[in-house]
């Protein structure tokens, strides 16, 4: 049986999806920036609830590493759940491996064993891994004790969901990077109506940006209200 290749050719990362645009976890961003440049060799385990920004950080780290010419791979494990051994084959020789969505393969004996062996192969090859998952390594989630032991050896960073002040800063900072200005009334409205997770905020900014450009008008409360009410 053949399996599709993992989507390693990623589209360019937008300015508001870089490490410098992330809000609320500056020490984590500093660790990831150092890892991307090859200045930090520690293996990292990012964990936190859905929507806290794990994928944003991993993709931003990939972009930083690519900018300095490193061999970096982004591997979304959900794409190969049930066939992880094939999906990971040959990727252990990269300088930096960013493995996202570990939760997708937790509980699968074959996939857990594949990840365990991949982890060991990367160690032997001298590479570095940054993992992303919703929860810290635990036998409550994973069935392979040896894998839990390996994952637990990584330096762990817990990412929280943003509070309203953090969400406001995210919206303002990312809008500015896109050349948009969000008035206080617009920010108040969005914070009342949109989910707290970063994915929802980013998706809304994408729609506001497109609508503003299409209408050739600045971002106003009526424009944003019309976009939000369409969903």
N, C-alpha and C positions, 0 to 999 in steps of 0.2 A: 504494500500500500504506500502511495506517495502522499506527502503532506505539503501544503503551500509554504513558501518561505515566510519567515517572520518579517513584518514590515519595518525593515531597518532604514530604508531611505525615507527620512522624515521630511515634511515640508519645513521651510524656514520658520524659525520661532519668532513670533511677533515681539516687538519691543516690550509690550506689557506682559509678556510671558517669560521674561528673564528673571534672574535671581534678584537684580536690583529693584524689580517691581514688586517683590513679595513683601508682605506686611505681617508682622507679628512674631516672626521667628528669625531675627537677625543673626543670633549665634549659629543656628542651623545653616543659614545661607552662607555664613563665613566658612563653615566646615565644608560645605559642598563646593564653594568656589575654590578652596584650597585643594580639594580632591580633584576637581576638574583640571586644575593646572599641574597636577602631579606633585604638589607640595605636601600633601597629606596622604598617607598610604593606608590609614585605618579603614577597615570594613565597617560600613554604617548600616543601621537598620532604622528606617523611618516608619513610625506607626502613628495612627490616628484615625478618627472616624471618616467615613465617606464625606468628601467635600471640603476637607481641611487643607488640600493643596499638595498632596503627595506627588501626583502625576505632573503638576506644574513644576515642582522642584526637580523632579528627575529629568524632565525634558529640558528645563533650563540648564541643568548640569551638563547634559549632553551637548547643548549648544555652546556652552563655555569651553568644554573640552575640545570640540571640533574646531573652535576658533584658534586654538593653539596647536592644532595639528595632531592631536592624540587619536589613537584608535579606540573609539568609544562605541558601545552598542546599547540601544534601548530595547529591552525584551519584555513586552507585555504578556505575562504568563497566561492570561485569560485566553489569548489567541491560540494556545496550544494545550489547553486543559484536556486531559485524556490521552495526549500524545506528546508529553513534554520531552521525553528522551530524544525524539526526532527533532523537536523544535530547538533544543539547546545544542545539538551536535555541531561541533566546529567553532563555537563561539567562545570557548574557554581561553583563547589566545589573545583576546583584546586587552588593551591597557586598562580600560575601565568598563565595567558592565553594570548597567542600571536595570534591575529586575523589578518590574512593577506588578501589582495585584497578586501577591502571593496567595491571598485568600482563595483565589480561583482554583487552586490545585490542592488545598488542604483537605485531608481525608481520603485522597486517592493514593493507595499504596504504591502503585507503579510510578505516579508522578512525584511523590515524595522521595522515593528511592532515586529517581532520575535527578532531582534537585540536589540530593545529598552527594551523589557522585560528581555532579557538575561543580558543586561547591569545592570539593576536594581537588578536582582537576584545575580549577582556576588558582587555588592556593599553590599547587605544585608548579603552575606555569608562571607564578609571580604577578598575577593580575590583581585587580581590586574590584570588589562588588559593593554596590549600594542597593539595598533591598527596600521595597515599599510594601506595607501591609496595613490592614486596619487594626490589628492587635499584635501585641508582643508575642514572641515565641512561647508556646505553652503546650503541654500534653493535652490540655482541654480542647485544643484546636487541631494539633498535628498528631498523627498516630505513630510516627517513627521517632523514637527517643534520640537516636544518634543525630537526626536532622535538627531536632530541637536544641540539642547540645551545641551543634555547629552555629546555628543562627543566634543562640544566646551569647556567643562569644563576640558578636559584633557590637560596636558602640551604638547605643540606642538613643534615639531622639524622638520624643513624643510631641506630635503636632496637635494643638487644640483647635476647635472651631473658633472663629473670630467673634468677639462681642460687637456691639453696634458701632463703637468708636473705631474698631479695627476695620469693619466693613466700610465705614465712611471713608477711611483713609485709602483703602483699596480702590474704591470707586474713583476717588479724586485723583489718585496717583496714576492709575491706569488710563483714565480719561485724558489726563494731561499728556501722557506718552503717545496718545493717538491724536493729539492736537485738539481735543475737545475740552470745553469748560462746563462743568455741572454746577448749576446754581444751587444754593442751600435748599430751596424749595424742591428741586428735582431730587436731591439726595434724600431729603426727608421722605418723599413719596416712595422712592425705590426701596428704602430701608423698611418701610411699612408693608410693602407688597411683594418683595422678592425673598426667596429662601436665603438662609445665612451661608450656605456653602459657596465656595469659590467658583465652582462650575456654573452655578446659576448666575452669579454676578458677571462672569466672563461672557456667558452666552447672551446676556442682556446687553452688555456693552457692544458686542458684535452687531446686534440688531439695531441699536441706537446709532452706531457709526454708519451702518449701511443706509438707514433711513435718512439720516442727516445729510449724507452725501447725495443721495438720490433726489432729495427735496431741495438741495442747495440752500439749506437754512441752518441756523444755529440750533443747538439743543435747547428746547424749551419744555416746560412742564406739559403743555397740551400734546406735544409730539411724543414725549415719553409715556404719557398716560395712554395714548392711542396704541402704542406698541405693546404695553403691558396688558391692556384689555383685550388684545387680539389672541392672547394665549389662554 
